[in-house]
Each structure stands twice: as C-alpha cells, then as structure tokens.
Amino acid sequence: MKTALQIDISYEQVFALVKQLPQQEKIKLSKELEKEGIENKLSELLKTFQTKELSLDTITEEVEIVRQQLYENKKH
C-alpha cells in the first residue's frame, strides 16, 4: 500500500531546492520542464485545429485540385 504525501510549498522553496541540485540534475530538470511545456503547447494547437468537418474525401479532393493546378502551371 502506498501513501501519498501532499505538502504546500512555495515557488521560492522549490527554487531554493533546485539551486542545491548538481549541475547535471538541473539540466535534466530543465529539459523535462521544457518538454512538458512543448507537449502542452502542441496539445493546445491540435485542439485548435480539430474539426469534424474535415474528412479524408475532402482532403483528397483538395490535394487533387492542387496537383492539377501544379501540373497545368508546369505545362505553360
């Protein structure tokens, strides 16, 4: 059985703890925080573009239109 411990800790306290870490651990923590930030931003971006109106048929149709335009432009 695991017991979860929950404590209130301020930013300043966390920062003081991080300052005590060895350089390699600080770098590792920094990379993890950056990765988490990027993942959150990507998730938000994907939600923004998510739609039920776009089907594979619609995408294929648009691709074919663009291909035809490119083909015609090469002929001239």
mmCIF file of the N, C-alpha and C atoms, coordinates in Angstrom:
data_MODEL
# 
_entry.id   MODEL 
# 
loop_
_atom_site.group_PDB 
_atom_site.id 
_atom_site.type_symbol 
_atom_site.label_atom_id 
_atom_site.label_alt_id 
_atom_site.label_comp_id 
_atom_site.label_asym_id 
_atom_site.label_entity_id 
_atom_site.label_seq_id 
_atom_site.pdbx_PDB_ins_code 
_atom_site.Cartn_x 
_atom_site.Cartn_y 
_atom_site.Cartn_z 
_atom_site.occupancy 
_atom_site.B_iso_or_equiv 
_atom_site.pdbx_formal_charge 
_atom_site.auth_seq_id 
_atom_site.auth_comp_id 
_atom_site.auth_asym_id 
_atom_site.auth_atom_id 
_atom_site.pdbx_PDB_model_num 
ATOM 1   N N  . MET A 1 1  ? 0.836   -1.177 0.000   1.00 0.00 ? 1  MET A N  1 
ATOM 2   C CA . MET A 1 1  ? 0.000   0.000  0.000   1.00 0.00 ? 1  MET A CA 1 
ATOM 3   C C  . MET A 1 1  ? 0.885   1.246  0.000   1.00 0.00 ? 1  MET A C  1 
ATOM 4   N N  . LYS A 1 2  ? 0.557   2.184  -0.900  1.00 0.00 ? 2  LYS A N  1 
ATOM 5   C CA . LYS A 1 2  ? 1.317   3.428  -0.981  1.00 0.00 ? 2  LYS A CA 1 
ATOM 6   C C  . LYS A 1 2  ? 0.522   4.545  -0.339  1.00 0.00 ? 2  LYS A C  1 
ATOM 7   N N  . THR A 1 3  ? 1.226   5.429  0.317   1.00 0.00 ? 3  THR A N  1 
ATOM 8   C CA . THR A 1 3  ? 0.607   6.592  0.932   1.00 0.00 ? 3  THR A CA 1 
ATOM 9   C C  . THR A 1 3  ? 1.147   7.827  0.236   1.00 0.00 ? 3  THR A C  1 
ATOM 10  N N  . ALA A 1 4  ? 0.250   8.687  -0.203  1.00 0.00 ? 4  ALA A N  1 
ATOM 11  C CA . ALA A 1 4  ? 0.664   9.917  -0.870  1.00 0.00 ? 4  ALA A CA 1 
ATOM 12  C C  . ALA A 1 4  ? 0.836   11.011 0.171   1.00 0.00 ? 4  ALA A C  1 
ATOM 13  N N  . LEU A 1 5  ? 1.905   11.753 0.023   1.00 0.00 ? 5  LEU A N  1 
ATOM 14  C CA . LEU A 1 5  ? 2.183   12.871 0.912   1.00 0.00 ? 5  LEU A CA 1 
ATOM 15  C C  . LEU A 1 5  ? 1.963   14.150 0.125   1.00 0.00 ? 5  LEU A C  1 
ATOM 16  N N  . GLN A 1 6  ? 1.186   15.036 0.680   1.00 0.00 ? 6  GLN A N  1 
ATOM 17  C CA . GLN A 1 6  ? 0.911   16.294 -0.006  1.00 0.00 ? 6  GLN A CA 1 
ATOM 18  C C  . GLN A 1 6  ? 1.303   17.447 0.911   1.00 0.00 ? 6  GLN A C  1 
ATOM 19  N N  . ILE A 1 7  ? 2.153   18.328 0.389   1.00 0.00 ? 7  ILE A N  1 
ATOM 20  C CA . ILE A 1 7  ? 2.588   19.476 1.191   1.00 0.00 ? 7  ILE A CA 1 
ATOM 21  C C  . ILE A 1 7  ? 2.451   20.738 0.362   1.00 0.00 ? 7  ILE A C  1 
ATOM 22  N N  . ASP A 1 8  ? 2.236   21.834 1.033   1.00 0.00 ? 8  ASP A N  1 
ATOM 23  C CA . ASP A 1 8  ? 2.218   23.131 0.368   1.00 0.00 ? 8  ASP A CA 1 
ATOM 24  C C  . ASP A 1 8  ? 3.640   23.664 0.358   1.00 0.00 ? 8  ASP A C  1 
ATOM 25  N N  . ILE A 1 9  ? 4.099   24.043 -0.817  1.00 0.00 ? 9  ILE A N  1 
ATOM 26  C CA . ILE A 1 9  ? 5.463   24.551 -0.940  1.00 0.00 ? 9  ILE A CA 1 
ATOM 27  C C  . ILE A 1 9  ? 5.437   25.715 -1.924  1.00 0.00 ? 9  ILE A C  1 
ATOM 28  N N  . SER A 1 10 ? 6.131   26.759 -1.588  1.00 0.00 ? 10 SER A N  1 
ATOM 29  C CA . SER A 1 10 ? 6.125   27.966 -2.416  1.00 0.00 ? 10 SER A CA 1 
ATOM 30  C C  . SER A 1 10 ? 7.137   27.835 -3.559  1.00 0.00 ? 10 SER A C  1 
ATOM 31  N N  . TYR A 1 11 ? 6.991   28.732 -4.511  1.00 0.00 ? 11 TYR A N  1 
ATOM 32  C CA . TYR A 1 11 ? 7.939   28.789 -5.622  1.00 0.00 ? 11 TYR A CA 1 
ATOM 33  C C  . TYR A 1 11 ? 9.352   29.026 -5.098  1.00 0.00 ? 11 TYR A C  1 
ATOM 34  N N  . GLU A 1 12 ? 9.475   29.919 -4.144  1.00 0.00 ? 12 GLU A N  1 
ATOM 35  C CA . GLU A 1 12 ? 10.788  30.247 -3.588  1.00 0.00 ? 12 GLU A CA 1 
ATOM 36  C C  . GLU A 1 12 ? 11.441  29.024 -2.948  1.00 0.00 ? 12 GLU A C  1 
ATOM 37  N N  . GLN A 1 13 ? 10.637  28.200 -2.277  1.00 0.00 ? 13 GLN A N  1 
ATOM 38  C CA . GLN A 1 13 ? 11.164  26.989 -1.654  1.00 0.00 ? 13 GLN A CA 1 
ATOM 39  C C  . GLN A 1 13 ? 11.620  25.982 -2.710  1.00 0.00 ? 13 GLN A C  1 
ATOM 40  N N  . VAL A 1 14 ? 10.818  25.845 -3.764  1.00 0.00 ? 14 VAL A N  1 
ATOM 41  C CA . VAL A 1 14 ? 11.199  24.937 -4.856  1.00 0.00 ? 14 VAL A CA 1 
ATOM 42  C C  . VAL A 1 14 ? 12.487  25.441 -5.509  1.00 0.00 ? 14 VAL A C  1 
ATOM 43  N N  . PHE A 1 15 ? 12.546  26.728 -5.756  1.00 0.00 ? 15 PHE A N  1 
ATOM 44  C CA . PHE A 1 15 ? 13.729  27.320 -6.381  1.00 0.00 ? 15 PHE A CA 1 
ATOM 45  C C  . PHE A 1 15 ? 14.973  27.099 -5.525  1.00 0.00 ? 15 PHE A C  1 
ATOM 46  N N  . ALA A 1 16 ? 14.825  27.257 -4.227  1.00 0.00 ? 16 ALA A N  1 
ATOM 47  C CA . ALA A 1 16 ? 15.959  27.038 -3.315  1.00 0.00 ? 16 ALA A CA 1 
ATOM 48  C C  . ALA A 1 16 ? 16.420  25.583 -3.385  1.00 0.00 ? 16 ALA A C  1 
ATOM 49  N N  . LEU A 1 17 ? 15.486  24.649 -3.473  1.00 0.00 ? 17 LEU A N  1 
ATOM 50  C CA . LEU A 1 17 ? 15.850  23.233 -3.592  1.00 0.00 ? 17 LEU A CA 1 
ATOM 51  C C  . LEU A 1 17 ? 16.558  22.958 -4.918  1.00 0.00 ? 17 LEU A C  1 
ATOM 52  N N  . VAL A 1 18 ? 16.038  23.529 -5.994  1.00 0.00 ? 18 VAL A N  1 
ATOM 53  C CA . VAL A 1 18 ? 16.634  23.309 -7.314  1.00 0.00 ? 18 VAL A CA 1 
ATOM 54  C C  . VAL A 1 18 ? 18.056  23.855 -7.352  1.00 0.00 ? 18 VAL A C  1 
ATOM 55  N N  . LYS A 1 19 ? 18.286  24.990 -6.720  1.00 0.00 ? 19 LYS A N  1 
ATOM 56  C CA . LYS A 1 19 ? 19.626  25.581 -6.692  1.00 0.00 ? 19 LYS A CA 1 
ATOM 57  C C  . LYS A 1 19 ? 20.632  24.650 -6.018  1.00 0.00 ? 19 LYS A C  1 
ATOM 58  N N  . GLN A 1 20 ? 20.164  23.761 -5.150  1.00 0.00 ? 20 GLN A N  1 
ATOM 59  C CA . GLN A 1 20 ? 21.055  22.845 -4.439  1.00 0.00 ? 20 GLN A CA 1 
ATOM 60  C C  . GLN A 1 20 ? 21.401  21.605 -5.269  1.00 0.00 ? 20 GLN A C  1 
ATOM 61  N N  . LEU A 1 21 ? 20.685  21.396 -6.371  1.00 0.00 ? 21 LEU A N  1 
ATOM 62  C CA . LEU A 1 21 ? 20.947  20.215 -7.202  1.00 0.00 ? 21 LEU A CA 1 
ATOM 63  C C  . LEU A 1 21 ? 22.284  20.329 -7.914  1.00 0.00 ? 21 LEU A C  1 
ATOM 64  N N  . PRO A 1 22 ? 22.910  19.191 -8.210  1.00 0.00 ? 22 PRO A N  1 
ATOM 65  C CA . PRO A 1 22 ? 24.114  19.221 -9.051  1.00 0.00 ? 22 PRO A CA 1 
ATOM 66  C C  . PRO A 1 22 ? 23.755  19.729 -10.459 1.00 0.00 ? 22 PRO A C  1 
ATOM 67  N N  . GLN A 1 23 ? 24.729  20.249 -11.161 1.00 0.00 ? 23 GLN A N  1 
ATOM 68  C CA . GLN A 1 23 ? 24.505  20.849 -12.482 1.00 0.00 ? 23 GLN A CA 1 
ATOM 69  C C  . GLN A 1 23 ? 23.779  19.894 -13.439 1.00 0.00 ? 23 GLN A C  1 
ATOM 70  N N  . GLN A 1 24 ? 24.178  18.630 -13.473 1.00 0.00 ? 24 GLN A N  1 
ATOM 71  C CA . GLN A 1 24 ? 23.554  17.660 -14.383 1.00 0.00 ? 24 GLN A CA 1 
ATOM 72  C C  . GLN A 1 24 ? 22.074  17.471 -14.071 1.00 0.00 ? 24 GLN A C  1 
ATOM 73  N N  . GLU A 1 25 ? 21.732  17.471 -12.796 1.00 0.00 ? 25 GLU A N  1 
ATOM 74  C CA . GLU A 1 25 ? 20.335  17.316 -12.398 1.00 0.00 ? 25 GLU A CA 1 
ATOM 75  C C  . GLU A 1 25 ? 19.526  18.558 -12.775 1.00 0.00 ? 25 GLU A C  1 
ATOM 76  N N  . LYS A 1 26 ? 20.134  19.729 -12.684 1.00 0.00 ? 26 LYS A N  1 
ATOM 77  C CA . LYS A 1 26 ? 19.465  20.968 -13.095 1.00 0.00 ? 26 LYS A CA 1 
ATOM 78  C C  . LYS A 1 26 ? 19.171  20.924 -14.588 1.00 0.00 ? 26 LYS A C  1 
ATOM 79  N N  . ILE A 1 27 ? 20.138  20.455 -15.370 1.00 0.00 ? 27 ILE A N  1 
ATOM 80  C CA . ILE A 1 27 ? 19.958  20.354 -16.815 1.00 0.00 ? 27 ILE A CA 1 
ATOM 81  C C  . ILE A 1 27 ? 18.846  19.362 -17.133 1.00 0.00 ? 27 ILE A C  1 
ATOM 82  N N  . LYS A 1 28 ? 18.859  18.237 -16.460 1.00 0.00 ? 28 LYS A N  1 
ATOM 83  C CA . LYS A 1 28 ? 17.828  17.215 -16.670 1.00 0.00 ? 28 LYS A CA 1 
ATOM 84  C C  . LYS A 1 28 ? 16.441  17.772 -16.332 1.00 0.00 ? 28 LYS A C  1 
ATOM 85  N N  . LEU A 1 29 ? 16.334  18.477 -15.221 1.00 0.00 ? 29 LEU A N  1 
ATOM 86  C CA . LEU A 1 29 ? 15.067  19.082 -14.810 1.00 0.00 ? 29 LEU A CA 1 
ATOM 87  C C  . LEU A 1 29 ? 14.619  20.121 -15.830 1.00 0.00 ? 29 LEU A C  1 
ATOM 88  N N  . SER A 1 30 ? 15.545  20.919 -16.288 1.00 0.00 ? 30 SER A N  1 
ATOM 89  C CA . SER A 1 30 ? 15.238  21.948 -17.276 1.00 0.00 ? 30 SER A CA 1 
ATOM 90  C C  . SER A 1 30 ? 14.680  21.332 -18.558 1.00 0.00 ? 30 SER A C  1 
ATOM 91  N N  . LYS A 1 31 ? 15.292  20.262 -19.015 1.00 0.00 ? 31 LYS A N  1 
ATOM 92  C CA . LYS A 1 31 ? 14.831  19.587 -20.233 1.00 0.00 ? 31 LYS A CA 1 
ATOM 93  C C  . LYS A 1 31 ? 13.443  18.996 -20.047 1.00 0.00 ? 31 LYS A C  1 
ATOM 94  N N  . GLU A 1 32 ? 13.189  18.433 -18.889 1.00 0.00 ? 32 GLU A N  1 
ATOM 95  C CA . GLU A 1 32 ? 11.867  17.855 -18.612 1.00 0.00 ? 32 GLU A CA 1 
ATOM 96  C C  . GLU A 1 32 ? 10.791  18.942 -18.585 1.00 0.00 ? 32 GLU A C  1 
ATOM 97  N N  . LEU A 1 33 ? 11.102  20.073 -17.972 1.00 0.00 ? 33 LEU A N  1 
ATOM 98  C CA . LEU A 1 33 ? 10.145  21.175 -17.920 1.00 0.00 ? 33 LEU A CA 1 
ATOM 99  C C  . LEU A 1 33 ? 9.884   21.739 -19.313 1.00 0.00 ? 33 LEU A C  1 
ATOM 100 N N  . GLU A 1 34 ? 10.936  21.849 -20.107 1.00 0.00 ? 34 GLU A N  1 
ATOM 101 C CA . GLU A 1 34 ? 10.785  22.339 -21.480 1.00 0.00 ? 34 GLU A CA 1 
ATOM 102 C C  . GLU A 1 34 ? 9.937   21.368 -22.292 1.00 0.00 ? 34 GLU A C  1 
ATOM 103 N N  . LYS A 1 35 ? 10.206  20.082 -22.149 1.00 0.00 ? 35 LYS A N  1 
ATOM 104 C CA . LYS A 1 35 ? 9.451   19.052 -22.859 1.00 0.00 ? 35 LYS A CA 1 
ATOM 105 C C  . LYS A 1 35 ? 7.967   19.118 -22.495 1.00 0.00 ? 35 LYS A C  1 
ATOM 106 N N  . GLU A 1 36 ? 7.693   19.277 -21.210 1.00 0.00 ? 36 GLU A N  1 
ATOM 107 C CA . GLU A 1 36 ? 6.307   19.376 -20.749 1.00 0.00 ? 36 GLU A CA 1 
ATOM 108 C C  . GLU A 1 36 ? 5.618   20.600 -21.347 1.00 0.00 ? 36 GLU A C  1 
ATOM 109 N N  . GLY A 1 37 ? 6.342   21.710 -21.396 1.00 0.00 ? 37 GLY A N  1 
ATOM 110 C CA . GLY A 1 37 ? 5.790   22.935 -21.978 1.00 0.00 ? 37 GLY A CA 1 
ATOM 111 C C  . GLY A 1 37 ? 5.478   22.767 -23.450 1.00 0.00 ? 37 GLY A C  1 
ATOM 112 N N  . ILE A 1 38 ? 6.379   22.132 -24.174 1.00 0.00 ? 38 ILE A N  1 
ATOM 113 C CA . ILE A 1 38 ? 6.180   21.903 -25.610 1.00 0.00 ? 38 ILE A CA 1 
ATOM 114 C C  . ILE A 1 38 ? 4.993   20.977 -25.831 1.00 0.00 ? 38 ILE A C  1 
ATOM 115 N N  . GLU A 1 39 ? 4.892   19.924 -25.033 1.00 0.00 ? 39 GLU A N  1 
ATOM 116 C CA . GLU A 1 39 ? 3.777   18.989 -25.172 1.00 0.00 ? 39 GLU A CA 1 
ATOM 117 C C  . GLU A 1 39 ? 2.450   19.686 -24.906 1.00 0.00 ? 39 GLU A C  1 
ATOM 118 N N  . ASN A 1 40 ? 2.407   20.556 -23.910 1.00 0.00 ? 40 ASN A N  1 
ATOM 119 C CA . ASN A 1 40 ? 1.177   21.288 -23.607 1.00 0.00 ? 40 ASN A CA 1 
ATOM 120 C C  . ASN A 1 40 ? 0.796   22.222 -24.749 1.00 0.00 ? 40 ASN A C  1 
ATOM 121 N N  . LYS A 1 41 ? 1.788   22.923 -25.294 1.00 0.00 ? 41 LYS A N  1 
ATOM 122 C CA . LYS A 1 41 ? 1.520   23.830 -26.405 1.00 0.00 ? 41 LYS A CA 1 
ATOM 123 C C  . LYS A 1 41 ? 1.040   23.055 -27.628 1.00 0.00 ? 41 LYS A C  1 
ATOM 124 N N  . LEU A 1 42 ? 1.654   21.896 -27.899 1.00 0.00 ? 42 LEU A N  1 
ATOM 125 C CA . LEU A 1 42 ? 1.251   21.078 -29.033 1.00 0.00 ? 42 LEU A CA 1 
ATOM 126 C C  . LEU A 1 42 ? -0.177  20.579 -28.859 1.00 0.00 ? 42 LEU A C  1 
ATOM 127 N N  . SER A 1 43 ? -0.525  20.143 -27.667 1.00 0.00 ? 43 SER A N  1 
ATOM 128 C CA . SER A 1 43 ? -1.886  19.679 -27.396 1.00 0.00 ? 43 SER A CA 1 
ATOM 129 C C  . SER A 1 43 ? -2.900  20.791 -27.630 1.00 0.00 ? 43 SER A C  1 
ATOM 130 N N  . GLU A 1 44 ? -2.585  21.993 -27.161 1.00 0.00 ? 44 GLU A N  1 
ATOM 131 C CA . GLU A 1 44 ? -3.474  23.131 -27.369 1.00 0.00 ? 44 GLU A CA 1 
ATOM 132 C C  . GLU A 1 44 ? -3.614  23.449 -28.850 1.00 0.00 ? 44 GLU A C  1 
ATOM 133 N N  . LEU A 1 45 ? -2.515  23.394 -29.574 1.00 0.00 ? 45 LEU A N  1 
ATOM 134 C CA . LEU A 1 45 ? -2.538  23.671 -31.006 1.00 0.00 ? 45 LEU A CA 1 
ATOM 135 C C  . LEU A 1 45 ? -3.383  22.640 -31.750 1.00 0.00 ? 45 LEU A C  1 
ATOM 136 N N  . LEU A 1 46 ? -3.215  21.374 -31.415 1.00 0.00 ? 46 LEU A N  1 
ATOM 137 C CA . LEU A 1 46 ? -4.000  20.327 -32.055 1.00 0.00 ? 46 LEU A CA 1 
ATOM 138 C C  . LEU A 1 46 ? -5.490  20.474 -31.761 1.00 0.00 ? 46 LEU A C  1 
ATOM 139 N N  . LYS A 1 47 ? -5.830  20.869 -30.549 1.00 0.00 ? 47 LYS A N  1 
ATOM 140 C CA . LYS A 1 47 ? -7.237  21.098 -30.205 1.00 0.00 ? 47 LYS A CA 1 
ATOM 141 C C  . LYS A 1 47 ? -7.811  22.246 -31.021 1.00 0.00 ? 47 LYS A C  1 
ATOM 142 N N  . THR A 1 48 ? -7.001  23.258 -31.277 1.00 0.00 ? 48 THR A N  1 
ATOM 143 C CA . THR A 1 48 ? -7.446  24.414 -32.049 1.00 0.00 ? 48 THR A CA 1 
ATOM 144 C C  . THR A 1 48 ? -7.843  24.014 -33.465 1.00 0.00 ? 48 THR A C  1 
ATOM 145 N N  . PHE A 1 49 ? -7.082  23.108 -34.063 1.00 0.00 ? 49 PHE A N  1 
ATOM 146 C CA . PHE A 1 49 ? -7.320  22.722 -35.448 1.00 0.00 ? 49 PHE A CA 1 
ATOM 147 C C  . PHE A 1 49 ? -8.236  21.512 -35.584 1.00 0.00 ? 49 PHE A C  1 
ATOM 148 N N  . GLN A 1 50 ? -8.652  20.944 -34.477 1.00 0.00 ? 50 GLN A N  1 
ATOM 149 C CA . GLN A 1 50 ? -9.504  19.763 -34.526 1.00 0.00 ? 50 GLN A CA 1 
ATOM 150 C C  . GLN A 1 50 ? -10.892 20.137 -35.045 1.00 0.00 ? 50 GLN A C  1 
ATOM 151 N N  . THR A 1 51 ? -11.373 19.354 -36.009 1.00 0.00 ? 51 THR A N  1 
ATOM 152 C CA . THR A 1 51 ? -12.681 19.613 -36.586 1.00 0.00 ? 51 THR A CA 1 
ATOM 153 C C  . THR A 1 51 ? -13.310 18.309 -37.041 1.00 0.00 ? 51 THR A C  1 
ATOM 154 N N  . LYS A 1 52 ? -14.621 18.269 -37.037 1.00 0.00 ? 52 LYS A N  1 
ATOM 155 C CA . LYS A 1 52 ? -15.340 17.100 -37.516 1.00 0.00 ? 52 LYS A CA 1 
ATOM 156 C C  . LYS A 1 52 ? -15.767 17.297 -38.964 1.00 0.00 ? 52 LYS A C  1 
ATOM 157 N N  . GLU A 1 53 ? -15.559 18.515 -39.485 1.00 0.00 ? 53 GLU A N  1 
ATOM 158 C CA . GLU A 1 53 ? -15.985 18.855 -40.837 1.00 0.00 ? 53 GLU A CA 1 
ATOM 159 C C  . GLU A 1 53 ? -15.002 18.382 -41.907 1.00 0.00 ? 53 GLU A C  1 
ATOM 160 N N  . LEU A 1 54 ? -13.818 18.007 -41.524 1.00 0.00 ? 54 LEU A N  1 
ATOM 161 C CA . LEU A 1 54 ? -12.779 17.636 -42.473 1.00 0.00 ? 54 LEU A CA 1 
ATOM 162 C C  . LEU A 1 54 ? -12.686 16.121 -42.574 1.00 0.00 ? 54 LEU A C  1 
ATOM 163 N N  . SER A 1 55 ? -12.995 15.593 -43.745 1.00 0.00 ? 55 SER A N  1 
ATOM 164 C CA . SER A 1 55 ? -12.930 14.154 -43.946 1.00 0.00 ? 55 SER A CA 1 
ATOM 165 C C  . SER A 1 55 ? -11.779 13.819 -44.892 1.00 0.00 ? 55 SER A C  1 
ATOM 166 N N  . LEU A 1 56 ? -11.463 12.551 -44.978 1.00 0.00 ? 56 LEU A N  1 
ATOM 167 C CA . LEU A 1 56 ? -10.407 12.115 -45.888 1.00 0.00 ? 56 LEU A CA 1 
ATOM 168 C C  . LEU A 1 56 ? -10.782 12.433 -47.329 1.00 0.00 ? 56 LEU A C  1 
ATOM 169 N N  . ASP A 1 57 ? -12.052 12.305 -47.666 1.00 0.00 ? 57 ASP A N  1 
ATOM 170 C CA . ASP A 1 57 ? -12.513 12.640 -49.021 1.00 0.00 ? 57 ASP A CA 1 
ATOM 171 C C  . ASP A 1 57 ? -12.283 14.115 -49.342 1.00 0.00 ? 57 ASP A C  1 
ATOM 172 N N  . THR A 1 58 ? -12.559 14.986 -48.379 1.00 0.00 ? 58 THR A N  1 
ATOM 173 C CA . THR A 1 58 ? -12.347 16.419 -48.581 1.00 0.00 ? 58 THR A CA 1 
ATOM 174 C C  . THR A 1 58 ? -10.868 16.726 -48.776 1.00 0.00 ? 58 THR A C  1 
ATOM 175 N N  . ILE A 1 59 ? -10.030 16.110 -47.987 1.00 0.00 ? 59 ILE A N  1 
ATOM 176 C CA . ILE A 1 59 ? -8.584  16.309 -48.108 1.00 0.00 ? 59 ILE A CA 1 
ATOM 177 C C  . ILE A 1 59 ? -8.093  15.812 -49.462 1.00 0.00 ? 59 ILE A C  1 
ATOM 178 N N  . THR A 1 60 ? -8.521  14.621 -49.850 1.00 0.00 ? 60 THR A N  1 
ATOM 179 C CA . THR A 1 60 ? -8.116  14.041 -51.135 1.00 0.00 ? 60 THR A CA 1 
ATOM 180 C C  . THR A 1 60 ? -8.561  14.928 -52.287 1.00 0.00 ? 60 THR A C  1 
ATOM 181 N N  . GLU A 1 61 ? -9.766  15.425 -52.225 1.00 0.00 ? 61 GLU A N  1 
ATOM 182 C CA . GLU A 1 61 ? -10.292 16.311 -53.273 1.00 0.00 ? 61 GLU A CA 1 
ATOM 183 C C  . GLU A 1 61 ? -9.435  17.564 -53.395 1.00 0.00 ? 61 GLU A C  1 
ATOM 184 N N  . GLU A 1 62 ? -9.083  18.155 -52.267 1.00 0.00 ? 62 GLU A N  1 
ATOM 185 C CA . GLU A 1 62 ? -8.261  19.365 -52.277 1.00 0.00 ? 62 GLU A CA 1 
ATOM 186 C C  . GLU A 1 62 ? -6.861  19.079 -52.815 1.00 0.00 ? 62 GLU A C  1 
ATOM 187 N N  . VAL A 1 63 ? -6.286  17.952 -52.443 1.00 0.00 ? 63 VAL A N  1 
ATOM 188 C CA . VAL A 1 63 ? -4.967  17.554 -52.943 1.00 0.00 ? 63 VAL A CA 1 
ATOM 189 C C  . VAL A 1 63 ? -5.000  17.410 -54.455 1.00 0.00 ? 63 VAL A C  1 
ATOM 190 N N  . GLU A 1 64 ? -6.027  16.801 -54.977 1.00 0.00 ? 64 GLU A N  1 
ATOM 191 C CA . GLU A 1 64 ? -6.144  16.606 -56.425 1.00 0.00 ? 64 GLU A CA 1 
ATOM 192 C C  . GLU A 1 64 ? -6.279  17.945 -57.151 1.00 0.00 ? 64 GLU A C  1 
ATOM 193 N N  . ILE A 1 65 ? -6.992  18.877 -56.574 1.00 0.00 ? 65 ILE A N  1 
ATOM 194 C CA . ILE A 1 65 ? -7.126  20.207 -57.175 1.00 0.00 ? 65 ILE A CA 1 
ATOM 195 C C  . ILE A 1 65 ? -5.766  20.891 -57.256 1.00 0.00 ? 65 ILE A C  1 
ATOM 196 N N  . VAL A 1 66 ? -5.006  20.826 -56.169 1.00 0.00 ? 66 VAL A N  1 
ATOM 197 C CA . VAL A 1 66 ? -3.681  21.449 -56.138 1.00 0.00 ? 66 VAL A CA 1 
ATOM 198 C C  . VAL A 1 66 ? -2.742  20.762 -57.115 1.00 0.00 ? 66 VAL A C  1 
ATOM 199 N N  . ARG A 1 67 ? -2.791  19.444 -57.173 1.00 0.00 ? 67 ARG A N  1 
ATOM 200 C CA . ARG A 1 67 ? -1.946  18.707 -58.127 1.00 0.00 ? 67 ARG A CA 1 
ATOM 201 C C  . ARG A 1 67 ? -2.256  19.123 -59.558 1.00 0.00 ? 67 ARG A C  1 
ATOM 202 N N  . GLN A 1 68 ? -3.535  19.249 -59.864 1.00 0.00 ? 68 GLN A N  1 
ATOM 203 C CA . GLN A 1 68 ? -3.937  19.644 -61.209 1.00 0.00 ? 68 GLN A CA 1 
ATOM 204 C C  . GLN A 1 68 ? -3.422  21.042 -61.533 1.00 0.00 ? 68 GLN A C  1 
ATOM 205 N N  . GLN A 1 69 ? -3.526  21.952 -60.578 1.00 0.00 ? 69 GLN A N  1 
ATOM 206 C CA . GLN A 1 69 ? -3.025  23.314 -60.781 1.00 0.00 ? 69 GLN A CA 1 
ATOM 207 C C  . GLN A 1 69 ? -1.518  23.316 -61.009 1.00 0.00 ? 69 GLN A C  1 
ATOM 208 N N  . LEU A 1 70 ? -0.787  22.526 -60.233 1.00 0.00 ? 70 LEU A N  1 
ATOM 209 C CA . LEU A 1 70 ? 0.664   22.442 -60.405 1.00 0.00 ? 70 LEU A CA 1 
ATOM 210 C C  . LEU A 1 70 ? 1.023   21.860 -61.769 1.00 0.00 ? 70 LEU A C  1 
ATOM 211 N N  . TYR A 1 71 ? 0.292   20.849 -62.189 1.00 0.00 ? 71 TYR A N  1 
ATOM 212 C CA . TYR A 1 71 ? 0.533   20.222 -63.483 1.00 0.00 ? 71 TYR A CA 1 
ATOM 213 C C  . TYR A 1 71 ? 0.294   21.224 -64.613 1.00 0.00 ? 71 TYR A C  1 
ATOM 214 N N  . GLU A 1 72 ? -0.785  21.985 -64.505 1.00 0.00 ? 72 GLU A N  1 
ATOM 215 C CA . GLU A 1 72 ? -1.101  22.969 -65.529 1.00 0.00 ? 72 GLU A CA 1 
ATOM 216 C C  . GLU A 1 72 ? -0.064  24.086 -65.563 1.00 0.00 ? 72 GLU A C  1 
ATOM 217 N N  . ASN A 1 73 ? 0.430   24.484 -64.435 1.00 0.00 ? 73 ASN A N  1 
ATOM 218 C CA . ASN A 1 73 ? 1.460   25.536 -64.373 1.00 0.00 ? 73 ASN A CA 1 
ATOM 219 C C  . ASN A 1 73 ? 2.771   25.092 -64.982 1.00 0.00 ? 73 ASN A C  1 
ATOM 220 N N  . LYS A 1 74 ? 3.094   23.801 -64.877 1.00 0.00 ? 74 LYS A N  1 
ATOM 221 C CA . LYS A 1 74 ? 4.324   23.281 -65.470 1.00 0.00 ? 74 LYS A CA 1 
ATOM 222 C C  . LYS A 1 74 ? 4.232   23.228 -66.979 1.00 0.00 ? 74 LYS A C  1 
ATOM 223 N N  . LYS A 1 75 ? 3.045   23.044 -67.506 1.00 0.00 ? 75 LYS A N  1 
ATOM 224 C CA . LYS A 1 75 ? 2.848   22.960 -68.964 1.00 0.00 ? 75 LYS A CA 1 
ATOM 225 C C  . LYS A 1 75 ? 3.067   24.316 -69.638 1.00 0.00 ? 75 LYS A C  1 
ATOM 226 N N  . HIS A 1 76 ? 2.861   25.401 -68.910 1.00 0.00 ? 76 HIS A N  1 
ATOM 227 C CA . HIS A 1 76 ? 2.937   26.747 -69.515 1.00 0.00 ? 76 HIS A CA 1 
ATOM 228 C C  . HIS A 1 76 ? 4.282   27.320 -69.375 1.00 0.00 ? 76 HIS A C  1 
# 
